[in-house]
């Protein structure tokens, strides 16, 4: 393929560190993402998502991520 099935998302506006974001998202919304720090020190403030799943599951995951992030951006 000409591309990958991953995206690196900036989460800096949430106020959470990458690992904390991942742990809370998994615990609260049952969505797993990888902390950017797993890819080096410059990955702090980012998470990596894989979208090699069904469209139905991807839409549901994005809804859950949105619900998780929304209250964090208001702080």
Helices and strands as residue ranges (DSSP letters): E 6-10, G 12-14, H 18-29, E 34-35, G 36-39, G 41-43, E 46-50, H 55-73
